[in-house]
């Protein structure tokens, strides 16, 4: 959001009004997307019982096919086993043919007060986290030069110019990366929404928003987003055409984005090679899990910038650039 604040301040808007306008526009856009998604969900919920029969029929047909194939394999294995001689040690280990009793632990149902407390606590925690994020964003934008100067004074003793160049270079590259990520995800979500609308799935806008949002989780997010429209396609269609078209849409878009758009745009905008982007995703995911996967490219860009400006770490520039 800093470039937006800088642009407003260059057009003679004071610091605090510029930050407030930027924060309002940013969080208003997020709120609008959430509101559209909620409206789409409320429209979809009453229709779900209508689709239950189709979904059950498809699952039963798939289950019958799987059971038939498994029975063939089991029957063939049984026929082979009956033709083999049984060893004496195996006969001794067979034991009794009696079946053990099954035991179930049934917990007492939660009281209405416990249910209300759990739901209220979850909602309150979500609002508290949102409020903290908004406050931090506003104050970080207001004091962004002060925070940078403190960081320079902390680590840039004797090398102030190099530290300033490093921070500006890293900030520019990461900002470009985030801009490209937003552009790619928005394009992906738009293509998903248009494709699902042409296929005939209801609430295509909702699935486009979810696809664009979940795609901020690299590699895993798109398939989490794809699972819901694929299940809906199975539920509303009496044949397998719509589910197969939905699967093909997500596979084609994801292959194009991962293998064409992302390496090309990220490599051009951040200075990190396409191979380094993939290796960095594997490394940071192994180190920090999902959080590392989200931060993989920004962290790798920072390492690359350090390698460009610190001679002792020039090998990072050679490996990643």
C-alpha positions in Angstrom: 0.0 0.0 0.0 3.0 2.4 0.4 3.1 3.3 -3.4 -0.6 4.4 -3.2 0.2 6.6 -0.2 3.3 8.0 -1.9 1.2 8.9 -5.0 -1.4 10.7 -3.0 1.2 12.6 -1.1 2.9 13.7 -4.3 -0.4 15.2 -5.3 -0.3 17.5 -2.2 -2.5 15.4 0.1 -1.2 15.4 3.7 0.3 12.2 5.3 -2.6 11.2 7.6 -5.4 11.8 5.1 -3.4 10.0 2.4 -3.0 7.0 4.8 -6.7 7.0 5.8 -7.8 7.1 2.1 -5.4 4.3 1.2 -6.5 2.1 4.1 -10.2 2.8 3.5 -9.9 1.9 -0.2 -7.9 -1.3 0.5 -10.1 -2.6 3.3 -13.3 -1.5 1.5 -12.2 -3.6 -1.6 -11.6 -6.6 0.7 -15.0 -6.0 2.4 -16.8 -5.8 -0.9 -15.3 -9.1 -2.0 -16.3 -10.7 1.2 -19.8 -9.3 1.0 -20.2 -10.6 -2.6 -19.0 -14.1 -1.5 -21.4 -14.1 1.5 -24.3 -13.1 -0.8 -23.4 -15.9 -3.3 -23.2 -18.4 -0.4 -26.6 -17.5 0.9 -28.1 -17.9 -2.6 -26.4 -21.3 -3.0 -27.3 -22.8 0.4 -31.0 -23.3 -0.2 -30.3 -25.1 -3.5 -28.0 -27.8 -2.0 -30.8 -30.2 -1.0 -32.0 -30.2 -4.6 -28.6 -31.4 -5.8 -28.3 -34.2 -3.2 -30.0 -36.8 -5.3 -27.7 -36.4 -8.3 -24.6 -36.4 -6.0 -25.7 -39.6 -4.2 -26.5 -41.3 -7.6 -23.0 -40.4 -8.9 -21.3 -41.6 -5.7 -23.3 -44.8 -5.8 -22.3 -45.5 -9.4 -18.7 -44.8 -8.7 -18.8 -46.9 -5.5 -20.5 -49.8 -7.4 -17.8 -49.6 -10.1 -15.0 -49.6 -7.5 -16.6 -52.5 -5.5 -16.9 -54.5 -8.7 -13.3 -54.0 -9.6 -12.2 -54.8 -6.1 -14.3 -58.0 -6.1 -12.6 -59.2 -9.3 -9.2 -58.6 -7.8 -10.2 -60.3 -4.5 -11.7 -63.2 -6.3 -8.6 -63.7 -8.4 -6.4 -63.5 -5.3 -8.6 -66.1 -3.5 -8.5 -68.5 -6.4 -4.7 -68.2 -6.5 -4.5 -68.6 -2.7 -6.7 -71.8 -2.8 -4.3 -73.4 -5.2 -1.3 -72.8 -2.9 -0.4 -75.4 -0.2 -0.9 -74.0 3.3 2.1 -74.2 5.6 1.9 -75.7 9.1 3.1 -72.5 10.8 0.3 -70.5 9.1 -2.3 -73.0 10.3 -1.1 -72.5 13.9 -1.3 -68.7 13.7 -4.9 -68.6 12.3 -6.4 -68.8 15.9 -10.1 -68.5 16.7 -12.8 -67.5 14.3 -14.8 -65.6 17.0 -15.2 -61.9 16.3 -14.4 -59.4 19.1 -17.0 -57.0 20.5 -17.0 -53.5 19.2 -16.8 -50.7 21.8 -17.9 -47.1 21.2 -17.3 -44.1 23.5 -20.2 -41.7 23.3 -19.6 -38.2 24.7 -22.4 -36.2 26.2 -23.8 -33.4 23.9 -22.6 -29.9 24.5 -24.9 -27.5 26.3 -26.4 -24.5 24.5 -24.2 -22.2 26.6 -21.0 -24.1 25.5 -22.1 -23.9 21.8 -22.8 -20.2 22.1 -19.6 -19.5 23.9 -17.6 -21.4 21.3 -19.2 -19.6 18.3 -19.1 -16.2 20.1 -15.4 -16.7 21.0 -14.5 -17.6 17.4 -16.4 -14.5 16.0 -14.8 -12.3 18.6 -11.4 -13.6 17.9 -11.8 -12.9 14.2 -13.0 -9.4 14.8 -10.1 -8.8 17.2 -7.5 -10.0 14.6 -9.1 -7.9 11.9 -8.9 -4.8 14.2 -5.3 -5.4 15.0 -4.4 -5.8 11.4 -6.2 -2.5 10.4 -4.5 -0.6 13.3 -1.0 -1.9 12.4 -1.4 -1.2 8.7 -2.5 2.4 9.4 0.4 3.1 11.9 3.0 1.4 9.8 1.9 3.5 6.8 2.0 6.7 8.9 5.5 5.9 10.3 7.0 4.0 7.4 10.1 6.3 6.9 10.7 6.3 10.7 10.6 2.5 10.8 13.1 2.3 7.9 15.5 4.8 9.5 15.5 2.9 12.8 16.3 -0.3 10.9 19.1 1.4 9.0 20.6 2.8 12.2 20.3 -0.7 13.8 22.1 -2.7 11.1 23.8 -0.2 8.9 26.7 1.0 11.1 29.5 2.2 8.9 27.6 1.2 5.7 24.6 3.4 5.7 24.5 3.9 1.9 24.7 0.2 1.2 21.9 -0.5 3.7 19.7 2.2 2.2 20.3 0.8 -1.3 19.6 -2.8 -0.1 16.3 -1.7 1.5 15.1 0.3 -1.5 16.1 -2.5 -3.9 14.4 -5.2 -1.8 11.3 -3.1 -1.3 10.9 -2.4 -5.0 11.4 -6.0 -6.0 9.0 -7.3 -3.4 6.4 -4.7 -4.3 6.6 -5.7 -8.0 6.3 -9.4 -7.0 3.2 -8.7 -4.9 1.7 -6.6 -7.8 2.3 -9.5 -10.2 0.9 -12.0 -7.7 -2.2 -9.9 -7.4 -2.5 -9.6 -11.2 -2.0 -13.3 -11.8 -4.5 -14.3 -9.1 -7.1 -11.8 -10.3 -6.7 -13.1 -13.9 -6.9 -16.7 -12.7 -10.1 -16.0 -10.7 -11.7 -14.1 -13.6 -10.9 -17.0 -16.0 -12.3 -19.5 -13.5 -15.5 -17.5 -13.1 -16.0 -17.0 -16.8 -15.2 -20.7 -17.5 -17.6 -22.0 -14.8 -20.3 -19.7 -16.1 -20.0 -21.1 -19.6 -20.0 -24.6 -18.2 -23.3 -23.8 -16.5 -22.3 -23.9 -12.8 -24.4 -21.6 -10.5 -22.7 -18.9 -8.5 -19.7 -18.7 -10.8 -18.7 -15.3 -9.2 -18.3 -17.0 -5.8 -16.0 -19.7 -7.2 -13.9 -17.1 -9.1 -13.4 -15.0 -5.9 -12.5 -18.2 -3.9 -10.0 -19.2 -6.7 -8.3 -15.8 -6.7 -8.2 -15.7 -2.9 -7.0 -19.2 -2.2 -4.4 -18.9 -4.9 -2.3 -16.7 -2.6 -1.5 -20.1 -1.0 1.0 -21.4 -3.7 0.6 -24.8 -5.2 -2.1 -26.0 -2.7 -4.6 -23.1 -2.8 -5.9 -23.6 -6.4 -6.7 -27.3 -5.7 -8.5 -26.4 -2.5 -10.5 -23.9 -4.5 -11.1 -26.4 -7.3 -12.6 -29.1 -5.0 -15.8 -27.1 -4.3 -16.9 -26.4 -7.8 -16.0 -29.9 -8.9 -18.2 -31.3 -6.2 -21.0 -28.9 -7.2 -20.6 -29.9 -10.8 -21.1 -33.5 -9.8 -24.1 -32.6 -7.7 -26.0 -30.6 -10.3 -25.3 -32.6 -13.5 -26.9 -35.9 -14.3 -23.9 -36.8 -16.4 -20.1 -36.6 -16.1 -19.7 -33.9 -18.7 -19.8 -30.9 -16.3 -17.4 -32.4 -13.7 -14.9 -33.4 -16.4 -15.1 -29.9 -18.0 -14.6 -28.3 -14.6 -11.5 -30.5 -13.8 -10.1 -29.7 -17.2 -10.6 -26.0 -16.7 -8.7 -25.9 -13.5 -5.9 -28.2 -14.8 -5.4 -26.1 -17.9 -5.4 -22.8 -16.1 -3.1 -24.0 -13.4 -0.6 -25.5 -15.8 -0.6 -22.3 -17.9 -0.1 -20.1 -14.8 2.5 -22.3 -13.1 4.6 -23.1 -16.2 4.2 -19.9 -18.3 3.0 -16.8 -16.4 4.6 -17.3 -13.0 8.2 -18.1 -13.9 8.2 -15.5 -16.6 6.6 -12.7 -14.7 8.3 -13.4 -11.4 11.7 -13.9 -12.9 11.4 -10.7 -14.8 10.0 -8.6 -12.0 12.0 -9.9 -9.0 15.3 -10.9 -10.6 15.1 -14.4 -9.3 15.5 -17.3 -11.8 12.5 -19.6 -12.5 14.4 -22.6 -11.0 15.3 -20.6 -7.9 11.6 -19.8 -7.4 10.7 -23.5 -7.4 13.6 -24.5 -5.2 12.9 -21.7 -2.8 9.3 -22.8 -2.4 10.4 -26.4 -1.6 13.1 -25.1 0.9 10.9 -22.6 2.8 8.0 -25.0 2.9 10.2 -27.7 4.5 11.5 -25.1 7.0 8.3 -23.3 8.0 5.4 -25.2 6.5 2.5 -23.2 5.0 3.9 -19.9 6.3 7.2 -20.6 4.5 5.3 -21.4 1.3 3.5 -18.0 1.5 6.8 -16.1 2.2 9.1 -18.1 -0.1 9.5 -15.7 -2.9 9.7 -12.5 -0.9 12.4 -14.0 1.4 14.3 -15.3 -1.6 14.2 -11.8 -3.2 15.7 -10.3 0.0 18.5 -12.9 0.0 19.2 -12.1 -3.7 19.4 -8.3 -2.9 21.8 -9.0 0.0 24.0 -11.0 -2.3 24.0 -8.1 -4.8 25.1 -5.5 -2.3 27.3 -7.5 0.2 30.5 -8.8 -1.5 30.9 -11.6 1.0 27.5 -13.0 0.1 27.8 -12.6 -3.7 27.3 -16.4 -4.1 23.6 -15.8 -3.4 23.3 -13.5 -6.4 25.1 -16.2 -8.5 22.8 -19.0 -7.3 19.5 -17.2 -7.3 19.7 -14.4 -9.8 
